[in-house]
Amino acid sequence: MWLKLFFLLLYFLVLFILARFFEAIVWYETGFFATQLVDPVALSFKKLKTILECRGLGYSGLLEKKDVRELVEKSGDLMEGELYSALKEEEASESVSSTNFSGEMHFYELVEDTKDGIWLVQVIANDRSPLMGRVHWEKMVKKVSRFGIRTGTFNCSSDPRYCRRRGWVRSTLIMSVPQTSTSKGKVMLKEYGGRKIETEHIFKWITAHAASRIKTIFKSEHLKEEWNKSYQYRVKIYLFAKLDQPPAFFSALSVKFTGRVEFIFVNVENWDNKSHIAEMGIYKTPSYILRTPEGIYRYGNNTGEFISLRAMDSFLRSLQPEVNDLFVLSLVLVNLMAWMDLFITQGATIKRFVVLISTLGTYNSLLIISWLPVLGFLQLPYLDSFYEYSLKLFRYSNTTALASWVRADWIFYSSHPALFLSTYLAHGLLIDYFEKKRRHNNNSDEVNANNLEWLSSLWDWYTSYLFHPITSFQRFPFESDWDEDPDLFLERLAFPDLWLHPLIPTDYIKNLPMWRFKCAGGHSEEEMMELSQSESESDSECKDASRSGRAVAEDEQSALQSPCEGEPSCNGETCSCAKARSYGSQSSTEDTEPDWSVWPAGMLHCTECVVCLENFRNGCLLMGLPCGHVFHQNCIVMWLAGGQHCCPVCRWASYKKKKPYPRQQLLSNHSPS
């Protein structure tokens, strides 16, 4: 998990650097940055109208370029980034979908039960033609959809009873707007009563009703009174401008952030004395001022803070997020991190996707389970102060220059999803390349496994898990009551073929104790190095087996039960090794004994391997089984890997723990003679 998190953070860093690289290219080719101001005088009449369309200002009665330019200047400063985005949005002729309502319940669920959005619905009466034709309606849908206004069509022929109850006897337009300024308030339906059905007139009617929800101030005395009101946790955004009504994007945001942010429009068109706003620190109009308990923030001074719906929406979301916003963000991050498994996992293609599906299910399940107590935690009444302090932290961190860079990059990559996906894929392929190279250097066999081999190994593991769960999930030594469970024995008797040919994975071998044989009066360091070099070839054959070679912890039981009656045991001649003995081709002093202190607790003391019938040499690698018998590591690994999962001496299962017997008996057998 931490590796995937590291790769995800690295990917975000790459995106940040890549965005700065694109800005440098644009600056080199055009000579300006996205935050550079644009003089509206230098723009054409068409570009000026495009800017007004994106800001939501009507220009139906303005025929000269001068009037249009002044309207643009009155609504706010124009930056190169906003101009570029507006032109690109105008060129992209994407078709916007509109909802067709099937009846009363469908209309109620989407329109009347929606408390934080605006709807525009065209009602078609029985045996009547629609108020707006298909071409004009499509144009209207495209115009209002850029401000988050949803559209739909209700044909009374599908539910004439509901239309009669509503009084819709003729074709008309219905607009739904939240009635109160509180979150989840009532919704009121307004019917268009105008005679003109041009798009501009209808749009002006929509913006007028949306702007009626915004508190409007015309006098300086009212502004001073509103400004000095003490709201401990209330966040307000002021628009100081010489306009008849606020832009449509400002009104649409007031509906979207109902209950979170208060929108106030200050009309300074007829103000002769502007000393009041100068005392507040506002020296020019138009200005977008965010007033928080922490202070005043001037919107538009940092990167990406354009006068548009999308830019201001991301800005306000970062300052006053909802719980749903945080959940969606965590969901995106968790899934991006889970998809890294597709590139980190090596081997067969089917294996990659199986691991990916497993990771996606696990991560999303854990995310949902983790959010449930958080939601319950936030509902507690005495945690309001904690919630407000969390919002204060959000406001402090998201009004910095770095946060503005992150918001600008988010808007850029979200408007270019193909670039985002391609960079994610390129980043994943680089991870796959370096991970494959690293595992090749470690001689990992899973890199070269094909789909058929991996499916076969998966089936072997699955069947082994059904009949030998201990060997698949528990490390040696382990504590389990499964060995005494008679149900496993009865289940195995029901499948004689599985009883005769058990499928036991060899992953338990790596957990068996392993150490080197030493003499109490051992050889010199040079001789030991020669011995270790001579055994390197035999050790390389067992790389898939254990590499740890650690001894069992000192607090483990140091004695094992004696072999069953009738089984061979280590007598004094072969196991005590109290007398002098020759180790290997070199002779030692006559009274040299093995160094039993390096032997793991519970291992029976002996000096001969019963598999190859050779004595243990000084420095050779040994491995012990749960029963306590000791062998050459190479010999016993070959024995176990051949499918004989039992001790060569006592036939005890090599993957099962054996209960110890009293310590006194073992000590008496191991006492030197």
C-alpha positions as CSV (number, residue, x, y, z in Angstrom):
1,M,0.0,0.0,0.0
2,W,2.8,2.4,0.9
3,L,4.5,1.7,-2.4
4,K,1.4,2.5,-4.4
5,L,0.9,5.7,-2.3
6,F,4.5,6.7,-3.1
7,F,4.0,6.1,-6.8
8,L,0.7,8.1,-6.8
9,L,2.4,11.1,-5.1
10,L,5.2,10.8,-7.6
11,Y,2.6,10.9,-10.4
12,F,1.0,14.1,-9.0
13,L,4.4,15.7,-8.9
14,V,4.9,14.8,-12.5
15,L,1.6,16.4,-13.4
16,F,2.6,19.6,-11.6
17,I,5.9,19.8,-13.4
18,L,4.3,18.9,-16.7
19,A,1.7,21.8,-16.3
20,R,4.6,24.2,-15.7
21,F,6.3,22.9,-18.8
22,F,3.2,23.6,-20.9
23,E,3.0,27.1,-19.5
24,A,6.6,27.7,-20.5
25,I,5.8,26.5,-24.0
26,V,2.8,28.8,-24.3
27,W,4.9,31.7,-23.0
28,Y,7.6,30.9,-25.5
29,E,5.2,30.8,-28.5
30,T,2.9,33.6,-27.6
31,G,4.8,35.7,-25.1
32,F,2.2,35.8,-22.3
33,F,1.1,33.8,-19.3
34,A,-2.4,32.6,-18.3
35,T,-2.5,35.2,-15.5
36,Q,-1.7,38.1,-17.7
37,L,-4.4,40.7,-18.1
38,V,-6.0,41.3,-21.5
39,D,-7.1,44.7,-22.8
40,P,-10.6,44.3,-24.1
41,V,-10.0,47.1,-26.6
42,A,-7.7,44.8,-28.6
43,L,-10.3,42.1,-28.9
44,S,-12.8,41.6,-31.7
45,F,-16.5,42.0,-31.3
46,K,-17.0,38.2,-31.6
47,K,-14.5,37.5,-28.8
48,L,-16.1,40.1,-26.5
49,K,-19.5,38.4,-27.0
50,T,-18.0,35.1,-26.2
51,I,-16.7,36.4,-22.9
52,L,-20.1,37.8,-22.1
53,E,-21.7,34.4,-22.9
54,C,-19.4,32.6,-20.5
55,R,-20.0,35.1,-17.7
56,G,-23.7,35.1,-18.2
57,L,-24.4,38.7,-19.2
58,G,-27.0,39.7,-21.7
59,Y,-26.0,41.9,-24.6
60,S,-29.2,41.8,-26.8
61,G,-29.6,45.6,-26.9
62,L,-25.9,46.4,-27.4
63,L,-25.1,46.9,-31.1
64,E,-21.7,48.7,-30.9
65,K,-18.4,47.2,-29.9
66,K,-17.8,50.0,-27.4
67,D,-20.9,49.1,-25.3
68,V,-20.0,45.4,-25.3
69,R,-16.4,46.2,-24.2
70,E,-17.6,48.4,-21.4
71,L,-19.9,45.6,-20.2
72,V,-17.0,43.2,-20.1
73,E,-14.9,45.7,-18.1
74,K,-17.7,46.3,-15.6
75,S,-18.0,42.5,-14.9
76,G,-14.4,42.0,-14.0
77,D,-10.8,41.8,-15.2
78,L,-10.1,39.5,-18.2
79,M,-7.1,37.2,-18.2
80,E,-5.5,35.3,-21.0
81,G,-6.4,32.0,-19.4
82,E,-10.1,32.9,-19.2
83,L,-10.1,34.1,-22.9
84,Y,-8.4,30.9,-24.0
85,S,-10.9,28.7,-22.1
86,A,-13.9,30.7,-23.4
87,L,-12.8,30.3,-27.0
88,K,-12.1,26.6,-26.7
89,E,-15.5,26.1,-25.1
90,E,-17.2,28.0,-27.9
91,E,-15.4,25.9,-30.5
92,A,-16.3,22.6,-28.9
93,S,-19.8,21.9,-30.2
94,E,-20.7,19.2,-27.7
95,S,-24.3,18.0,-27.6
96,V,-25.8,18.5,-24.1
97,S,-28.4,15.9,-23.1
98,S,-31.9,17.0,-21.9
99,T,-34.2,14.9,-19.6
100,N,-37.5,13.6,-20.9
101,F,-39.9,13.2,-17.9
102,S,-42.1,10.1,-17.9
103,G,-44.7,11.3,-15.4
104,E,-45.4,13.0,-12.0
105,M,-43.1,10.9,-9.9
106,H,-40.2,11.3,-12.3
107,F,-40.7,15.1,-12.3
108,Y,-41.0,15.3,-8.5
109,E,-37.8,13.3,-7.9
110,L,-35.6,15.3,-10.2
111,V,-37.1,18.8,-10.1
112,E,-39.1,19.4,-6.9
113,D,-37.0,17.3,-4.7
114,T,-33.7,18.9,-5.9
115,K,-32.9,21.6,-3.3
116,D,-29.5,22.8,-4.6
117,G,-30.0,23.3,-8.4
118,I,-31.9,25.2,-11.0
119,W,-34.2,23.4,-13.6
120,L,-35.6,24.7,-16.8
121,V,-38.5,22.5,-18.1
122,Q,-40.4,22.9,-21.3
123,V,-44.0,21.7,-20.8
124,I,-45.8,20.5,-23.9
125,A,-49.6,20.6,-23.5
126,N,-52.0,18.0,-25.0
127,D,-52.5,18.4,-28.7
128,R,-50.3,21.5,-28.7
129,S,-47.0,22.4,-30.2
130,P,-44.0,23.3,-27.9
131,L,-43.4,26.9,-27.0
132,M,-39.8,26.7,-28.4
133,G,-39.0,24.8,-31.6
134,R,-36.3,22.1,-31.6
135,V,-33.6,24.4,-32.9
136,H,-34.2,27.2,-30.4
137,W,-34.6,24.7,-27.6
138,E,-31.3,23.0,-28.3
139,K,-29.6,26.4,-28.4
140,M,-31.3,27.3,-25.1
141,V,-30.1,24.0,-23.5
142,K,-26.5,24.7,-24.6
143,K,-26.6,28.2,-23.3
144,V,-27.9,27.5,-19.8
145,S,-26.0,24.2,-19.3
146,R,-22.7,26.0,-19.0
147,F,-24.0,27.6,-15.7
148,G,-25.1,24.3,-14.2
149,I,-28.8,24.7,-15.1
150,R,-30.4,21.4,-15.9
151,T,-33.1,21.1,-18.6
152,G,-35.9,18.7,-19.4
153,T,-39.1,18.2,-21.3
154,F,-42.5,17.2,-19.8
155,N,-45.1,16.0,-22.3
156,C,-48.6,16.2,-20.8
157,S,-49.7,13.3,-23.0
158,S,-47.7,11.0,-20.7
159,D,-49.6,12.2,-17.5
160,P,-52.5,14.5,-18.4
161,R,-54.0,14.3,-14.9
162,Y,-50.9,15.9,-13.4
163,C,-50.9,18.7,-16.0
164,R,-54.6,19.5,-15.2
165,R,-53.8,19.6,-11.5
166,R,-50.9,22.0,-12.1
167,G,-52.9,24.1,-14.5
168,W,-50.7,23.5,-17.5
169,V,-53.3,23.9,-20.2
170,R,-50.9,25.5,-22.7
171,S,-47.3,24.9,-23.6
172,T,-45.0,26.9,-21.5
173,L,-41.6,27.0,-19.7
174,I,-41.2,26.2,-16.0
175,M,-38.2,27.2,-13.9
176,S,-37.5,25.7,-10.4
177,V,-35.4,27.7,-8.0
178,P,-34.8,27.1,-4.2
179,Q,-37.0,29.5,-2.3
180,T,-34.9,30.0,0.9
181,S,-31.3,30.6,1.5
182,T,-30.9,27.6,3.7
183,S,-29.6,24.2,2.6
184,K,-32.4,21.8,1.5
185,G,-35.1,24.4,1.5
186,K,-38.3,24.5,-0.4
187,V,-38.4,24.8,-4.2
188,M,-40.7,27.2,-6.1
189,L,-41.8,26.8,-9.7
190,K,-42.1,29.9,-11.9
191,E,-43.8,30.0,-15.2
192,Y,-42.6,32.1,-18.1
193,G,-45.2,34.7,-19.0
194,G,-43.4,36.6,-21.7
195,R,-44.5,36.8,-25.3
196,K,-41.1,36.8,-26.9
197,I,-39.6,33.3,-27.3
198,E,-36.1,34.4,-28.3
199,T,-33.3,32.8,-26.5
200,E,-31.9,36.0,-25.1
201,H,-35.2,37.1,-23.6
202,I,-35.8,33.8,-21.9
203,F,-32.2,33.8,-20.6
204,K,-32.7,37.2,-19.2
205,W,-35.8,36.0,-17.4
206,I,-33.9,33.1,-15.9
207,T,-31.0,35.2,-14.7
208,A,-33.4,37.8,-13.2
209,H,-35.1,35.1,-11.1
210,A,-31.8,33.5,-10.1
211,A,-30.4,36.9,-9.1
212,S,-33.4,37.6,-6.9
213,R,-32.0,35.1,-4.3
214,I,-28.9,37.2,-3.9
215,K,-28.9,40.0,-1.3
216,T,-28.4,43.3,-3.2
217,I,-27.1,46.5,-1.6
218,F,-27.6,49.9,-3.3
219,K,-26.6,52.3,-0.5
220,S,-23.4,52.7,1.4
221,E,-25.1,52.8,4.7
222,H,-26.6,49.4,4.2
223,L,-23.2,48.1,3.1
224,K,-21.6,49.4,6.3
225,E,-24.2,47.8,8.4
226,E,-23.9,44.4,6.5
227,W,-20.1,44.6,6.6
228,N,-20.0,45.1,10.4
229,K,-22.3,42.2,11.2
230,S,-20.5,39.7,13.3
231,Y,-20.9,36.2,12.0
232,Q,-18.4,33.9,13.8
233,Y,-18.3,31.2,11.1
234,R,-20.2,32.8,8.1
235,V,-18.3,33.0,4.8
236,K,-19.5,35.8,2.5
237,I,-18.4,36.8,-1.0
238,Y,-19.1,40.3,-2.2
239,L,-19.3,41.6,-5.8
240,F,-18.7,45.3,-6.1
241,A,-19.7,46.3,-9.7
242,K,-21.6,48.8,-11.8
243,L,-24.1,46.4,-13.2
244,D,-27.9,46.2,-13.2
245,Q,-27.8,42.6,-11.9
246,P,-25.0,40.1,-11.1
247,P,-23.7,37.8,-13.8
248,A,-25.4,34.5,-14.3
249,F,-22.5,32.5,-13.1
250,F,-22.5,34.4,-9.8
251,S,-26.2,33.7,-9.4
252,A,-25.8,30.0,-10.3
253,L,-23.1,29.6,-7.6
254,S,-25.3,31.2,-5.0
255,V,-27.8,28.3,-5.6
256,K,-25.1,25.7,-5.6
257,F,-23.5,26.9,-2.3
258,T,-26.8,27.5,-0.5
259,G,-26.2,27.3,3.2
260,R,-22.4,27.3,2.9
261,V,-21.5,30.7,1.4
262,E,-23.6,33.9,1.4
263,F,-23.5,35.9,-1.9
264,I,-23.9,39.6,-1.8
265,F,-24.1,42.0,-4.8
266,V,-23.2,45.7,-4.2
267,N,-24.3,48.0,-7.0
268,V,-22.0,51.0,-6.9
269,E,-23.2,52.5,-10.1
270,N,-24.8,55.6,-8.6
271,W,-22.4,56.1,-5.7
272,D,-20.7,59.5,-5.7
273,N,-18.7,59.0,-2.5
274,K,-16.7,55.8,-2.4
275,S,-14.9,56.5,0.8
276,H,-16.9,53.8,2.6
277,I,-15.5,51.0,0.4
278,A,-12.0,52.5,0.5
279,E,-12.1,52.2,4.3
280,M,-12.9,48.5,3.9
281,G,-9.8,48.1,1.7
282,I,-11.5,48.0,-1.6
283,Y,-10.0,50.5,-4.0
284,K,-11.3,49.5,-7.4
285,T,-14.4,48.1,-9.0
286,P,-15.4,45.5,-10.1
287,S,-14.0,43.4,-7.3
288,Y,-14.8,40.0,-5.9
289,I,-14.1,40.0,-2.2
290,L,-14.2,37.0,0.1
291,R,-14.9,37.8,3.7
292,T,-14.1,35.1,6.2
293,P,-13.7,35.1,10.0
294,E,-9.9,35.1,9.3
295,G,-9.9,38.2,7.1
296,I,-10.4,39.5,3.6
297,Y,-9.3,37.7,0.4
298,R,-9.4,39.3,-3.0
299,Y,-10.4,36.8,-5.7
300,G,-8.6,37.1,-9.0
301,N,-5.1,37.9,-7.7
302,N,-3.7,34.4,-7.8
303,T,-3.2,31.8,-10.6
304,G,-6.3,30.3,-12.1
305,E,-8.7,32.6,-10.4
306,F,-10.8,33.6,-13.5
307,I,-14.2,35.3,-13.6
308,S,-16.0,32.1,-14.6
309,L,-18.3,29.5,-13.1
310,R,-15.8,26.6,-13.1
311,A,-12.9,28.6,-11.6
312,M,-14.9,30.1,-8.8
313,D,-16.7,26.8,-8.1
314,S,-13.4,25.0,-7.5
315,F,-12.2,27.9,-5.4
316,L,-15.3,27.9,-3.1
317,R,-15.3,24.1,-2.9
318,S,-11.8,24.1,-1.6
319,L,-12.7,26.7,1.1
320,Q,-16.1,25.3,2.1
321,P,-16.2,21.6,1.1
322,E,-19.1,19.3,1.8
323,V,-18.7,15.8,3.2
324,N,-19.7,14.5,-0.2
325,D,-16.9,16.5,-1.8
326,L,-14.3,14.9,0.5
327,F,-15.8,11.4,-0.1
328,V,-15.6,11.8,-3.8
329,L,-12.0,13.1,-3.6
330,S,-11.0,10.1,-1.4
331,L,-12.8,7.7,-3.7
332,V,-10.8,9.1,-6.7
333,L,-7.5,8.9,-4.9
334,V,-8.1,5.4,-3.6
335,N,-9.0,4.1,-7.0
336,L,-6.0,5.8,-8.6
337,M,-3.8,4.1,-6.0
338,A,-5.5,0.7,-6.6
339,W,-4.9,0.9,-10.3
340,M,-1.2,1.1,-9.7
341,D,-1.3,-2.7,-8.9
342,L,-1.9,-3.3,-12.6
343,F,1.7,-2.1,-13.2
344,I,3.4,-3.2,-10.0
345,T,2.2,-6.8,-10.3
346,Q,4.5,-8.9,-12.6
347,G,3.9,-12.1,-14.4
348,A,0.9,-13.3,-16.5
349,T,-1.7,-10.8,-17.8
350,I,-4.6,-12.7,-16.1
351,K,-2.7,-12.5,-12.8
352,R,-2.4,-8.7,-13.2
353,F,-6.2,-8.2,-13.7
354,V,-7.1,-10.7,-11.0
355,V,-4.9,-8.8,-8.5
356,L,-6.3,-5.5,-9.8
357,I,-9.9,-6.6,-9.3
358,S,-9.0,-7.9,-5.8
359,T,-7.3,-4.7,-4.9
360,L,-10.1,-2.5,-6.2
361,G,-12.7,-4.5,-4.2
362,T,-10.6,-4.4,-1.1
363,Y,-9.7,-0.7,-1.2
364,N,-13.2,0.5,-2.0
365,S,-14.8,-1.7,0.7
366,L,-12.3,-0.5,3.3
367,L,-13.0,3.1,2.2
368,I,-16.7,2.8,2.6
369,I,-16.4,1.0,5.9
370,S,-14.0,3.7,7.1
371,W,-16.4,6.5,6.1
372,L,-19.3,5.1,8.1
373,P,-18.0,5.9,11.5
374,V,-16.7,9.3,10.2
375,L,-20.2,10.2,9.1
376,G,-21.6,9.2,12.5
377,F,-18.8,11.1,14.2
378,L,-19.7,14.3,12.4
379,Q,-23.4,14.0,13.3
380,L,-22.6,14.4,17.0
381,P,-23.9,17.8,18.2
382,Y,-21.0,18.6,20.5
383,L,-18.5,18.3,17.6
384,D,-19.6,21.5,15.8
385,S,-16.5,23.3,17.0
386,F,-14.3,20.6,15.6
387,Y,-16.1,20.9,12.3
388,E,-15.7,24.7,12.2
389,Y,-12.0,24.5,13.1
390,S,-11.5,22.0,10.3
391,L,-13.1,24.5,7.9
392,K,-10.8,27.2,9.3
393,L,-7.8,25.0,8.5
394,F,-9.2,24.5,4.9
395,R,-9.5,28.2,4.5
396,Y,-6.0,28.9,5.7
397,S,-4.4,26.3,3.5
398,N,-6.5,26.9,0.3
399,T,-5.9,30.7,0.1
400,T,-2.2,30.2,-0.4
401,A,-0.4,30.5,-3.8
402,L,0.4,26.7,-3.9
403,A,-3.3,25.9,-3.5
404,S,-4.1,28.2,-6.4
405,W,-1.5,26.4,-8.6
406,V,-3.2,23.1,-7.7
407,R,-6.7,24.3,-8.5
408,A,-5.4,25.7,-11.9
409,D,-3.8,22.3,-12.7
410,W,-7.0,20.5,-11.6
411,I,-9.1,22.7,-14.0
412,F,-6.6,22.1,-16.8
413,Y,-6.4,18.3,-16.5
414,S,-10.1,17.9,-15.9
415,S,-10.8,19.8,-19.2
416,H,-8.3,17.6,-21.0
417,P,-9.1,14.0,-19.8
418,A,-7.2,12.4,-22.6
419,L,-3.9,14.0,-21.4
420,F,-4.6,13.0,-17.9
421,L,-5.2,9.3,-18.8
422,S,-2.2,9.2,-21.2
423,T,0.2,10.5,-18.6
424,Y,-1.2,8.0,-16.0
425,L,-0.7,5.2,-18.5
426,A,2.9,6.4,-19.3
427,H,3.7,6.6,-15.6
428,G,2.3,3.1,-15.1
429,L,4.4,1.7,-17.9
430,L,7.5,3.2,-16.5
431,I,6.7,1.7,-13.1
432,D,6.2,-1.7,-14.9
433,Y,9.5,-1.4,-16.6
434,F,11.6,-0.6,-13.5
435,E,9.7,-3.2,-11.4
436,K,10.3,-5.9,-14.1
437,K,14.0,-5.0,-14.3
438,R,14.3,-5.1,-10.5
439,R,12.7,-8.5,-10.3
440,H,14.9,-9.8,-13.1
441,N,17.9,-8.9,-11.2
442,N,16.6,-10.8,-8.2
443,N,16.0,-13.9,-10.5
444,S,12.3,-13.9,-9.8
445,D,10.5,-16.7,-11.7
446,E,7.1,-14.9,-11.6
447,V,8.2,-12.4,-14.3
448,N,8.4,-15.1,-17.0
449,A,5.2,-17.0,-16.0
450,N,2.6,-17.3,-18.7
451,N,-1.2,-17.2,-18.2
452,L,-1.6,-21.0,-18.2
453,E,1.2,-21.6,-15.7
454,W,-0.2,-19.0,-13.3
455,L,-3.8,-20.4,-13.6
456,S,-2.4,-23.8,-12.8
457,S,-0.5,-22.5,-9.8
458,L,-3.6,-20.6,-8.7
459,W,-5.7,-23.8,-8.8
460,D,-3.0,-25.7,-6.9
461,W,-3.0,-23.0,-4.2
462,Y,-6.8,-23.1,-4.0
463,T,-7.1,-26.8,-3.6
464,S,-4.2,-26.8,-1.1
465,Y,-6.0,-24.1,0.9
466,L,-9.1,-26.3,1.0
467,F,-7.3,-29.3,2.5
468,H,-4.2,-27.7,4.1
469,P,-5.1,-24.2,5.2
470,I,-2.2,-24.1,7.7
471,T,0.5,-24.4,5.1
472,S,-0.9,-21.5,3.1
473,F,-1.6,-18.9,5.7
474,Q,0.4,-19.6,8.9
475,R,4.1,-19.3,9.6
476,F,6.1,-22.0,11.3
477,P,5.9,-22.5,14.3
478,F,2.2,-21.9,14.6
479,E,-0.5,-22.6,17.2
480,S,-3.6,-24.2,15.8
481,D,-6.3,-26.7,16.9
482,W,-6.7,-27.9,13.3
483,D,-4.4,-30.8,13.9
484,E,-6.7,-32.2,16.5
485,D,-9.9,-31.5,14.4
486,P,-11.4,-34.8,13.3
487,D,-13.6,-33.0,10.7
488,L,-10.5,-32.5,8.4
489,F,-9.7,-36.3,8.6
490,L,-13.3,-37.2,7.7
491,E,-13.4,-34.8,4.8
492,R,-10.2,-36.2,3.5
493,L,-11.5,-39.8,3.7
494,A,-14.4,-38.7,1.5
495,F,-11.9,-38.0,-1.3
496,P,-9.5,-41.0,-1.5
497,D,-7.7,-39.6,-4.6
498,L,-6.9,-36.4,-2.7
499,W,-5.8,-38.5,0.3
500,L,-3.3,-40.5,-1.9
501,H,-2.1,-37.4,-3.7
502,P,-2.2,-34.4,-1.5
503,L,-1.5,-31.0,-3.0
504,I,0.7,-29.3,-0.5
505,P,2.5,-26.0,-1.4
506,T,6.2,-25.8,-0.4
507,D,5.9,-22.3,1.0
508,Y,6.4,-23.6,4.5
509,I,10.0,-24.6,3.7
510,K,11.2,-21.0,3.9
511,N,10.0,-20.9,7.5
512,L,11.9,-23.9,8.7
513,P,14.9,-23.2,11.0
514,M,18.3,-23.1,9.3
515,W,21.8,-22.6,10.7
516,R,25.5,-23.5,10.1
517,F,27.2,-26.4,11.8
518,K,30.2,-25.3,13.9
519,C,32.8,-26.9,16.2
520,A,33.6,-25.7,19.6
521,G,37.3,-25.4,18.7
522,G,36.5,-24.3,15.1
523,H,38.7,-23.8,12.2
524,S,40.3,-20.5,11.1
525,E,38.4,-17.9,9.2
526,E,40.2,-18.7,5.9
527,E,39.2,-22.4,6.2
528,M,35.6,-21.4,6.9
529,M,35.5,-19.2,3.8
530,E,36.8,-22.1,1.7
531,L,34.1,-24.3,3.1
532,S,31.3,-21.7,2.5
533,Q,32.5,-21.3,-1.1
534,S,32.5,-25.0,-1.8
535,E,28.8,-25.1,-0.6
536,S,27.7,-22.1,-2.6
537,E,26.8,-24.3,-5.6
538,S,24.6,-26.6,-3.5
539,D,23.0,-23.6,-1.8
540,S,22.1,-22.0,-5.2
541,E,19.8,-25.0,-6.0
542,C,17.6,-24.1,-3.1
543,K,17.1,-20.4,-3.7
544,D,13.4,-20.9,-3.8
545,A,13.5,-22.4,-0.4
546,S,14.3,-20.5,2.8
547,R,16.9,-17.7,2.9
548,S,16.3,-16.5,6.4
549,G,18.4,-19.0,8.4
550,R,17.2,-17.5,11.7
551,A,17.0,-19.5,14.8
552,V,13.8,-20.0,16.7
553,A,13.2,-17.5,19.5
554,E,14.7,-18.2,22.9
555,D,11.3,-18.3,24.6
556,E,10.1,-21.3,22.5
557,Q,10.0,-24.8,24.1
558,S,13.4,-26.4,23.9
559,A,12.3,-30.0,24.0
560,L,10.4,-32.3,21.6
561,Q,8.6,-35.6,22.1
562,S,10.7,-38.7,21.6
563,P,9.9,-40.6,18.5
564,C,7.1,-43.1,18.5
565,E,7.7,-46.7,19.5
566,G,9.2,-48.7,16.7
567,E,10.7,-45.6,14.9
568,P,14.5,-45.1,14.8
569,S,15.9,-42.8,17.4
570,C,19.2,-41.0,17.9
571,N,21.2,-43.1,20.4
572,G,24.3,-42.0,22.3
573,E,26.7,-43.1,19.6
574,T,25.2,-41.0,16.8
575,C,23.7,-38.0,18.6
576,S,25.7,-37.3,21.7
577,C,29.0,-36.5,19.8
578,A,30.7,-36.3,23.1
579,K,33.9,-37.9,21.9
580,A,36.4,-36.7,19.4
581,R,35.4,-37.0,15.7
582,S,36.7,-36.0,12.3
583,Y,34.8,-33.3,10.5
584,G,35.3,-33.5,6.7
585,S,38.6,-34.0,5.1
586,Q,40.5,-32.0,7.7
587,S,41.3,-33.4,11.1
588,S,40.7,-31.5,14.3
589,T,41.9,-32.0,17.8
590,E,40.7,-35.2,19.4
591,D,38.4,-33.7,22.0
592,T,36.6,-31.2,19.7
593,E,32.8,-31.1,20.1
594,P,30.1,-29.5,18.0
595,D,29.0,-26.0,19.2
596,W,25.5,-26.8,20.4
597,S,24.8,-23.2,21.4
598,V,24.1,-22.1,17.8
599,W,21.5,-24.9,17.4
600,P,17.9,-23.7,17.6
601,A,15.9,-24.7,20.6
602,G,14.1,-28.0,20.2
603,M,16.5,-29.6,17.6
604,L,17.9,-33.0,18.4
605,H,21.7,-33.1,18.6
606,C,23.3,-35.3,16.1
607,T,26.3,-35.2,13.7
608,E,25.1,-37.2,10.7
609,C,22.5,-36.6,7.9
610,V,20.4,-39.7,7.4
611,V,19.5,-38.7,3.9
612,C,23.0,-38.8,2.4
613,L,24.6,-40.8,5.4
614,E,27.5,-38.3,5.7
615,N,28.8,-36.5,8.7
616,F,28.2,-32.8,9.2
617,R,31.2,-30.7,8.2
618,N,32.3,-27.6,9.9
619,G,30.4,-24.7,8.3
620,C,27.8,-26.7,6.4
621,L,24.2,-25.5,6.2
622,L,21.7,-27.4,8.3
623,M,17.9,-27.4,8.4
624,G,15.6,-28.8,11.1
625,L,12.1,-30.1,10.9
626,P,9.2,-29.6,13.4
627,C,9.9,-33.1,14.8
628,G,13.4,-32.0,15.8
629,H,15.5,-34.1,13.4
630,V,18.3,-32.3,11.6
631,F,19.6,-32.8,8.0
632,H,21.8,-31.1,5.4
633,Q,19.8,-28.2,4.0
634,N,20.3,-29.3,0.5
635,C,19.3,-32.9,1.2
636,I,16.1,-32.2,3.1
637,V,15.0,-29.5,0.6
638,M,15.3,-31.9,-2.3
639,W,13.5,-34.5,-0.2
640,L,10.6,-32.2,0.6
641,A,10.4,-30.6,-2.9
642,G,10.0,-34.1,-4.3
643,G,6.6,-34.4,-2.7
644,Q,7.6,-36.3,0.4
645,H,6.3,-33.9,3.1
646,C,7.4,-35.8,6.1
647,C,10.5,-36.5,8.1
648,P,12.8,-39.2,6.7
649,V,13.4,-40.6,10.2
650,C,10.1,-40.5,12.1
651,R,7.6,-39.7,9.2
652,W,6.1,-36.8,11.1
653,A,4.5,-34.3,8.7
654,S,7.0,-31.5,7.9
655,Y,4.4,-28.8,7.9
656,K,2.9,-29.7,11.3
657,K,4.0,-28.6,14.8
658,K,4.9,-31.4,17.2
659,K,4.1,-31.0,20.9
660,P,7.2,-30.8,23.1
661,Y,7.8,-33.3,25.9
662,P,9.3,-32.4,29.3
663,R,12.6,-30.4,29.3
664,Q,14.3,-32.7,31.8
665,Q,14.2,-35.7,29.5
666,L,15.8,-33.7,26.6
667,L,18.5,-32.3,28.9
668,S,19.4,-35.7,30.2
669,N,19.8,-37.1,26.7
670,H,22.0,-34.1,25.6
671,S,24.3,-34.0,28.7
672,P,27.9,-34.7,27.6
673,S,29.4,-38.0,28.7
